């Protein structure tokens, strides 16, 4: 993740994983925080070890949320970045 001038402690990187519907949308998902591993010179590396809870059509996406004690809600419009 290229954080620009931010530090890894300024964000929460999460994976959302679950079953997918007929259109490929993720339904019934779980959200799990990823752990910062290291900087590789191009960005910050985050990781997680997990498994899907059920067999069948599954999918995942990653989102980045701001993390700051002064924020009342990290889900404010414009502050969440989804993997594209």
C-alpha positions in Angstrom: 0.0 0.0 0.0 1.4 3.4 -1.0 0.5 5.6 2.0 2.1 8.7 0.8 3.0 10.8 3.8 0.9 8.6 6.2 2.4 6.0 8.5 1.1 2.4 8.9 -0.4 3.4 12.3 -2.5 6.1 10.6 -4.6 3.5 8.8 -6.4 0.2 9.3 -6.1 -2.2 6.4 -8.9 -4.8 6.3 -9.8 -7.8 4.2 -13.5 -8.4 3.7 -14.2 -12.0 2.6 -17.3 -14.1 2.2 -19.6 -15.8 -0.3 -20.4 -14.3 -3.6 -23.8 -13.9 -5.2 -24.8 -14.5 -8.8 -23.4 -11.1 -9.9 -20.1 -11.6 -8.2 -20.9 -9.3 -5.2 -19.7 -10.3 -1.8 -22.4 -11.3 0.6 -22.4 -12.5 4.2 -18.8 -11.2 4.7 -16.4 -11.1 7.6 -14.0 -8.2 8.1 -10.5 -9.0 9.4 -7.8 -6.5 10.2 -4.5 -7.1 8.4 -1.2 -6.7 10.1 1.6 -4.4 9.0 4.6 -6.5 8.0 7.3 -4.2 6.6 8.2 -1.5 4.1 9.6 -2.7 0.8 10.7 0.6 -0.6 7.6 0.9 -2.8 5.0 0.9 -0.1 3.8 -0.8 3.1 3.2 -4.6 3.1 0.3 -5.9 5.2 -0.6 -9.5 5.6 -3.1 -12.0 7.0 -3.5 -15.7 7.2 -7.1 -16.9 7.0 -9.5 -19.3 5.3 -12.9 -19.1 3.8 -15.5 -20.4 6.2 -17.5 -22.3 3.5 -16.8 -24.0 0.1 -18.4 -22.7 -3.0 -18.2 -19.2 -4.6 -16.1 -17.0 -2.4 -14.5 -13.6 -2.9 -12.6 -10.9 -1.1 -11.7 -7.3 -1.3 -9.4 -5.0 0.7 -10.3 -1.7 2.2 -8.2 1.0 3.9 -9.7 3.1 6.7 -8.3 6.1 8.6 -7.2 5.4 12.1 -7.1 8.4 14.5 -8.4 8.8 18.0 -9.9 12.1 17.1 -12.2 10.6 14.4 -15.8 10.0 15.6 -16.4 7.5 12.7 -13.8 6.0 10.3 -16.6 5.3 7.8 -17.2 8.9 6.8 -17.7 9.4 3.0 -14.5 10.0 1.2 -12.3 8.4 3.9 -12.6 4.7 3.0 -10.6 3.4 0.0 -11.6 0.1 -1.5 -9.3 -2.1 -3.7 -10.2 -1.6 -7.3 
